[in-house]
Amino acid sequence: MSDSASDAATPQPPASAAHPRFAEALADLGLTVEVRRFPEATRTAAEAAAAIGCDLAQIVKSLIFAADGEPVLVLMDGASRVDVARVRAELGATKVGRANAEVVRETTGYAIGGVPPFGHRTRTRVLADRGLLAHGTVWAAAGTPHTVFPLAPKSLITYAEGRVVDVRERTA
């Protein structure tokens, strides 16, 4: 919700729709992006694609996994699923699994459904699936389940300090 009195008294930066931590990360990077806010939540890739009017594969899912107990961020397109065995092989890890909501919030500072690809509380290793590069523009969460922003995939991966890998499940 907005406090209209403070909004009227304080000029808002372009990223004001973003979560404050993410808006700060954008400013620290000198990055100006259009943050779109939707009245309905865009927690899932399908909800975000429908709200934006883009292809499901243009949505970036920012997923936190635990690899041998250490959090790792995997950036995956919205139409694909992460192959945990491939993540394990990429990291040379023994055990990899999805992190629970508490670990996601502790690591990133954001709730599941609004995790952006960068601007996290804790620096983690970042794996970005190569499939993201198939698009001119991708859309990612801006720190809340109601906000998204567009960016060229190469730029997004660079800002996230990600390593491009193939960790998508293969389809038959």
C-alpha positions in Angstrom: 0.0 0.0 0.0 1.1 3.6 -0.6 1.2 6.3 1.9 -0.1 9.1 -0.4 1.0 11.9 1.9 4.7 10.8 1.8 4.4 10.0 -1.9 3.2 13.6 -2.6 5.9 15.1 -0.4 8.8 13.0 -1.7 9.6 12.7 -5.4 9.7 9.0 -6.4 12.6 7.5 -8.4 11.7 5.5 -11.5 12.2 2.2 -9.7 9.8 3.2 -6.8 7.5 0.3 -7.6 10.3 -2.1 -6.8 11.0 -3.5 -3.4 13.3 -0.9 -1.6 16.2 -3.3 -1.4 16.0 -4.0 -5.1 15.5 -0.3 -5.9 18.7 0.4 -4.0 20.5 -2.4 -5.9 19.4 -0.8 -9.2 20.7 2.6 -8.0 24.0 1.1 -6.9 24.4 -0.4 -10.3 23.5 2.8 -12.1 20.7 0.8 -13.8 17.4 2.4 -14.8 14.7 0.0 -15.7 10.9 0.2 -16.1 9.4 -1.5 -13.1 5.8 -2.5 -13.7 3.4 -3.0 -10.8 0.4 -5.2 -11.2 -2.7 -5.2 -9.0 -2.8 -9.0 -9.0 0.2 -11.0 -7.9 2.6 -12.4 -10.5 4.1 -15.0 -8.2 4.2 -17.7 -10.9 5.8 -17.5 -14.3 2.4 -18.1 -15.9 0.8 -15.3 -13.9 3.6 -12.9 -14.9 3.5 -13.8 -18.6 -0.2 -13.3 -18.7 0.0 -9.9 -16.9 2.8 -8.7 -19.1 1.5 -10.2 -22.3 4.8 -12.0 -23.2 5.8 -15.6 -23.9 6.2 -17.8 -20.8 9.8 -18.5 -21.7 10.6 -14.7 -21.4 9.9 -14.8 -17.7 13.0 -15.3 -15.5 12.5 -17.6 -12.5 15.0 -16.8 -9.7 15.2 -20.1 -7.8 17.2 -20.7 -4.7 18.7 -24.2 -4.3 20.8 -25.6 -1.5 24.0 -27.3 -2.8 25.7 -29.2 -0.1 24.0 -26.8 2.4 25.1 -23.6 0.5 22.5 -21.4 -1.2 22.8 -21.1 -5.0 20.6 -19.0 -7.3 19.5 -20.6 -10.6 18.0 -18.3 -13.2 15.6 -20.3 -15.5 13.2 -19.4 -18.2 9.5 -19.6 -17.1 8.7 -22.4 -19.6 11.4 -24.8 -18.3 12.2 -26.7 -15.2 15.6 -27.1 -13.5 17.3 -30.4 -13.8 18.8 -30.9 -10.3 21.2 -33.5 -11.4 22.7 -31.1 -14.0 23.0 -28.4 -11.3 24.7 -30.9 -9.0 27.2 -31.7 -11.9 27.8 -28.0 -12.7 28.6 -27.3 -9.0 30.4 -30.5 -8.3 28.0 -30.9 -5.4 27.0 -34.1 -3.6 23.4 -33.0 -2.7 21.2 -30.4 -4.3 17.6 -29.5 -3.5 15.2 -26.6 -3.5 15.7 -24.3 -0.6 12.7 -23.8 1.8 10.9 -20.4 2.1 12.9 -19.5 5.2 16.3 -20.1 3.5 15.1 -18.1 0.4 14.1 -15.1 2.6 17.3 -15.3 4.7 19.5 -15.6 1.6 17.9 -13.1 -0.7 15.8 -10.8 1.6 12.8 -11.5 -0.5 9.8 -13.9 -0.4 9.3 -16.7 -2.9 7.3 -15.3 -5.8 9.2 -11.9 -5.8 12.9 -12.9 -5.8 14.8 -10.7 -8.3 17.9 -12.0 -10.1 20.2 -9.6 -8.2 20.1 -7.2 -5.2 20.1 -10.0 -2.6 21.0 -9.8 1.0 23.7 -12.4 0.6 26.1 -13.0 -2.3 25.6 -16.5 -3.8 26.8 -18.4 -6.8 24.5 -17.8 -9.7 23.8 -20.2 -12.6 21.9 -18.8 -15.5 20.4 -21.3 -17.9 21.5 -20.7 -21.5 17.9 -20.8 -22.7 17.4 -17.2 -21.4 19.7 -16.0 -24.2 17.1 -17.0 -26.8 15.2 -13.8 -26.2 15.8 -10.2 -26.9 14.1 -9.2 -23.6 13.3 -11.2 -20.5 11.2 -10.2 -17.5 12.1 -10.8 -13.8 10.6 -10.0 -10.4 11.5 -6.7 -8.9 11.4 -7.8 -5.3 7.7 -8.3 -4.8 5.0 -10.6 -6.1 3.4 -7.6 -7.9 6.4 -6.1 -9.7 8.5 -7.1 -12.7 11.1 -5.4 -14.9 12.5 -6.1 -18.4 16.1 -6.4 -19.4 18.2 -8.0 -22.1 19.2 -11.4 -20.9 22.9 -10.9 -21.3 22.7 -7.7 -19.2 20.6 -9.5 -16.6 23.1 -12.3 -16.3 26.0 -9.8 -16.1 24.3 -7.8 -13.3 23.5 -11.1 -11.5 27.2 -12.1 -11.9 25.9 -15.4 -13.3 27.6 -18.2 -15.2 25.8 -19.4 -18.3 25.2 -23.1 -18.1 22.8 -25.8 -19.4 20.7 -26.9 -16.4 17.3 -27.2 -18.0 15.4 -30.4 -17.9 15.4 -32.1 -21.3 12.0 -32.7 -22.9 11.3 -35.8 -24.9 
